[in-house]
Amino acid sequence: MRTDILLNAIAKAEGIEVTEEDVAEVMGSLARQAGREPEEFRAEFGEQENVVRGDILRRKALETLVNAAVPIDENGSRIVLIPEGTKDDDQPVEETE
């Protein structure tokens, strides 16, 4: 509950919005999992679509937090992560400041 409140506040502060495309993508995925046609599934979902919108909003807020996070080691030094697919991608490199 507190996490939802925090993520909703972050979404508001960051101007994060849920688009119709976001909802259609998630509802389509749910419909496929249920073995149903997306339009039929969405029509039957009705008012609960707002729950899906809220979930999408909080997921986007969480993604914003994760992308803004700066990893540090136990000494407070920033750790620079090497993107996957590059040489030594499994070995983080420490950056001293």
C-alpha positions in Angstrom: 0.0 0.0 0.0 2.7 2.5 0.9 4.7 1.4 -2.1 1.7 2.2 -4.3 1.3 5.6 -2.8 5.0 6.3 -3.3 5.0 5.2 -6.9 1.9 7.2 -7.6 3.5 10.3 -6.2 6.7 9.7 -8.3 4.6 9.2 -11.4 2.8 12.5 -10.7 6.0 14.4 -10.0 7.7 13.0 -13.1 4.7 13.6 -15.3 4.4 9.9 -16.2 1.3 9.0 -18.0 -0.4 5.8 -19.3 -1.2 5.9 -23.0 -3.9 4.1 -24.8 -1.2 2.0 -26.5 0.1 1.0 -23.0 -3.3 -0.2 -22.0 -4.0 -2.0 -25.3 -0.7 -3.8 -25.1 -1.3 -5.1 -21.6 -5.0 -5.9 -22.2 -3.9 -7.8 -25.4 -1.4 -9.8 -23.5 -3.9 -10.6 -20.8 -6.5 -11.6 -23.5 -3.9 -13.9 -25.2 -3.1 -15.6 -21.8 -6.8 -16.2 -21.3 -7.3 -17.4 -24.8 -9.7 -14.7 -25.7 -10.1 -12.0 -28.3 -8.6 -8.6 -27.1 -11.7 -6.5 -27.9 -14.1 -9.0 -26.2 -11.8 -9.4 -23.2 -11.4 -5.7 -22.8 -15.2 -5.0 -23.0 -15.8 -7.6 -20.3 -13.0 -6.2 -18.1 -15.0 -3.0 -17.8 -14.3 -0.8 -14.8 -11.4 -2.9 -13.7 -9.4 -1.5 -16.6 -8.6 1.4 -14.2 -6.7 -1.2 -12.0 -4.6 -2.1 -15.1 -4.0 1.6 -15.8 -2.8 2.0 -12.2 -0.5 -1.0 -12.4 1.0 0.3 -15.7 1.5 3.8 -14.1 3.3 2.3 -11.1 5.4 0.0 -13.3 6.5 3.1 -15.3 7.4 5.0 -12.1 9.4 2.0 -10.9 11.3 1.9 -14.2 12.0 5.6 -13.8 13.5 4.9 -10.4 15.6 2.0 -11.5 16.9 4.0 -14.5 17.9 6.9 -12.2 19.6 4.6 -9.6 23.3 4.9 -9.2 24.9 1.7 -7.9 27.5 2.1 -5.2 29.7 -0.2 -3.2 29.9 -0.6 0.5 32.4 2.4 0.6 30.1 4.7 -1.2 32.1 4.6 -4.5 30.1 4.5 -7.7 30.1 1.3 -9.6 30.0 1.6 -13.4 28.2 -1.3 -14.9 29.3 -2.6 -18.3 26.4 -3.3 -20.7 25.7 -6.9 -21.7 27.4 -8.1 -24.8 30.5 -6.1 -24.3 33.9 -7.5 -23.2 34.0 -8.6 -19.6 30.2 -7.9 -19.3 30.0 -10.0 -16.1 32.6 -7.9 -14.2 31.5 -4.6 -12.8 34.1 -1.8 -12.8 34.5 0.5 -9.8 34.9 4.2 -10.5 36.6 6.3 -7.8 35.5 9.8 -7.3 
